[in-house]
């Protein structure tokens, strides 16, 4: 399993249910990495997407404690056991954890790789990702050159479980 996240220098990932910055280069990167794969995200993350719609060309699994939640184009799971039962039949397809904060926390122990778009500034965030640079479980194995969108500098990084 893998995770994919955008984080600022303090590992902030969101504020008021939204991303910290709109980065077209990151959106392209996210699409390239996850197209044709399985995504798992929380209900609030799904609802933050344009049109509150599942992402095309991917299997969208929504993890929620709301037993009544349904969404066309999504597989809804109400717990980790149900999620693992669902992906058992995916025949080895890559699974990407795509947020939010509590979903990352629940799935991090199962992730072998984490793809981070690291924004080279800090924002006023209310949601955070674990600081991978201080983690005893992960090591940075790759970092891209610096990119820039609308004056915001960032780089793509890959962390792997030790």
ABEGO torsion letter per residue (X at the ends): XBBBBBBBAAGBABBGGBBABBBAAAAAAAAAAABGBBBBBBAAAAAABBGGBBBBGBBBBBBBABAABBBBGBBBBAEAAAAAAAAAAAGGBBBBBAOBAAAAAAAAAABABBBBBBBABBBBBABBBBBAAABAABBBABBBBBBBBGGBBBBBBBBBBX
